[in-house]
Amino acid sequence: MDNQAILPRIAMFHGGGSTPQIFETQCKALQQHLSSRFEFVYFSAPFESAPGAGILPFFTFEEWGPYLNWYLKDDKGEEYPDGTAGNYDDEDGIERVLRLMRDCGPGGKWVGCLGFSQGTRLVGGLLKWQQLRRDKNVVIDENIDLQFGVLCMGAGQPMTSAVPERFFLLALSAI
């Protein structure tokens, strides 16, 4: 059995055209300062993409690729705001992130999230999801109770999701 204390967790979301490994390298100093208080968990975007701004020549594809993106665009060049690929039978981006957080297994409670660039849109989406859930008095996962979000160099609307509404309707149907 590991004798290390169970630390609260922070979900980390890289920018578009990056990777969790690149983002972890970029956050090394922050992580060193806070590693005795938090566990940092870096998540991968689901879609392959071209390298993002500032990635090359420092993080070459051969060593750091493939580069990843949180969003895809439709045939008209419009972004799917919910992080899907236009397949609405599948989980949306917020559902995907919540599943990934749960799939991390036992450990500390999820208390925060930090995103860079495109990753800030997930942070905003998660915080919005949690607020909507609280407003409707719906408990979905006691281990995910975000107390803060950090948005670094971000722009654009938060990732959208129907998660609060779906779980609210499921909770009502169980009554």
C-alpha positions in Angstrom: 0.0 0.0 0.0 1.3 3.5 -0.9 1.9 5.6 2.2 1.4 8.9 0.3 -1.5 11.1 1.3 -4.4 11.2 -1.0 -4.4 14.7 -2.4 -7.2 16.7 -4.0 -7.0 16.6 -7.8 -6.8 19.3 -10.4 -7.9 18.4 -14.0 -5.5 19.9 -16.5 -6.6 20.7 -20.1 -4.0 21.5 -22.8 -4.5 23.9 -25.7 -5.6 23.0 -29.2 -2.8 21.5 -31.3 -0.9 20.4 -28.2 -0.7 17.3 -26.0 -1.0 16.5 -22.3 2.8 15.8 -22.3 3.6 19.2 -23.7 1.2 20.9 -21.3 2.8 19.0 -18.4 6.2 20.2 -19.5 4.9 23.8 -19.7 3.4 23.5 -16.2 6.4 21.9 -14.6 7.3 24.9 -12.3 3.6 25.3 -11.2 3.4 21.6 -10.4 6.6 21.6 -8.4 5.3 24.4 -6.2 1.9 22.8 -5.6 2.7 19.1 -5.7 2.5 18.7 -1.9 -1.0 20.0 -2.0 -2.6 18.8 -5.2 -2.4 16.0 -7.7 -2.3 17.2 -11.3 -4.0 15.0 -13.8 -3.5 15.9 -17.5 -6.2 14.9 -20.0 -5.9 14.3 -23.8 -8.2 15.9 -26.3 -9.9 13.4 -28.6 -9.2 14.7 -32.1 -5.9 14.9 -34.0 -4.9 18.2 -35.4 -2.1 20.4 -36.8 0.3 21.8 -34.2 -1.0 24.8 -32.3 0.6 28.3 -32.1 4.0 28.2 -30.4 4.3 24.4 -30.5 6.9 24.2 -33.3 9.9 24.1 -33.4 10.1 23.3 -29.7 7.8 20.3 -29.6 8.4 18.3 -32.8 5.8 15.8 -34.0 8.4 12.9 -33.9 9.0 13.4 -30.2 5.7 15.0 -29.0 3.0 14.2 -31.6 0.3 13.5 -32.5 -1.1 17.0 -31.7 -4.6 17.0 -30.4 -7.6 19.3 -30.4 -10.8 19.5 -28.2 -13.1 20.6 -31.1 -13.8 19.6 -34.7 -15.4 21.7 -37.4 -18.2 20.8 -39.8 -18.2 21.0 -43.6 -18.9 24.8 -43.4 -16.0 25.4 -41.1 -18.2 25.9 -38.0 -17.0 24.4 -34.8 -19.2 21.9 -32.9 -19.5 23.9 -29.6 -20.2 20.7 -27.5 -16.9 19.0 -28.5 -18.6 16.3 -30.6 -17.8 15.3 -34.1 -21.4 16.0 -35.1 -22.5 12.5 -33.9 -25.1 13.4 -31.3 -25.6 9.7 -30.4 -22.2 9.8 -28.8 -21.2 11.6 -25.6 -20.5 15.3 -25.8 -17.3 16.9 -24.6 -18.3 17.6 -21.0 -19.7 14.0 -20.7 -16.4 12.7 -22.1 -14.3 14.8 -19.6 -16.5 13.6 -16.7 -16.1 10.0 -17.8 -12.3 10.5 -18.0 -12.2 12.0 -14.5 -14.2 9.1 -13.2 -12.0 6.6 -15.1 -9.0 7.9 -13.2 -10.2 5.7 -10.3 -9.9 6.2 -6.6 -8.0 9.1 -5.3 -8.6 12.6 -4.1 -11.7 14.6 -4.8 -11.7 16.7 -8.0 -11.5 20.3 -6.6 -10.2 22.3 -9.5 -9.5 22.6 -13.2 -6.9 24.5 -15.2 -6.9 25.1 -18.9 -4.7 26.8 -21.4 -6.0 28.4 -24.6 -8.6 26.0 -26.0 -8.5 24.1 -22.7 -10.1 27.1 -21.0 -13.3 26.4 -22.8 -13.5 23.0 -21.1 -12.8 24.7 -17.7 -15.6 27.1 -18.4 -17.9 24.4 -19.5 -17.2 22.2 -16.5 -17.8 25.1 -14.1 -21.0 26.0 -15.9 -22.2 22.4 -15.8 -21.5 22.3 -12.1 -23.4 25.5 -11.4 -26.4 24.3 -13.5 -26.4 21.0 -11.6 -26.3 22.8 -8.2 -29.1 25.2 -9.3 -31.3 22.2 -9.9 -30.2 20.4 -6.7 -28.9 17.4 -8.7 -26.1 15.3 -7.2 -24.3 13.5 -10.0 -20.9 12.6 -8.6 -19.8 13.4 -5.1 -16.1 13.0 -6.0 -16.3 15.9 -8.5 -16.9 19.2 -6.6 -14.9 21.9 -8.4 -14.0 24.8 -6.1 -12.0 26.8 -8.6 -11.0 27.1 -12.2 -8.0 28.7 -13.8 -8.2 30.0 -17.3 -4.9 30.9 -19.0 -4.8 32.7 -22.3 -8.3 31.6 -23.3 -10.9 32.9 -25.6 -14.2 31.7 -26.9 -17.4 30.4 -25.3 -17.3 27.6 -22.8 -17.9 24.1 -24.1 -21.6 23.5 -24.2 -23.4 20.4 -22.8 -26.8 18.9 -22.2 -25.4 17.0 -19.2 -27.2 18.9 -16.4 -30.6 18.6 -18.2 -30.1 14.9 -18.9 -29.2 14.1 -15.4 -32.0 16.3 -14.0 -34.5 14.5 -16.1 -33.1 11.1 -15.0 -33.2 12.2 -11.4 -36.8 13.2 -11.7 -37.8 10.0 -13.4 -36.3 8.0 -10.5 -38.6 9.7 -8.0 
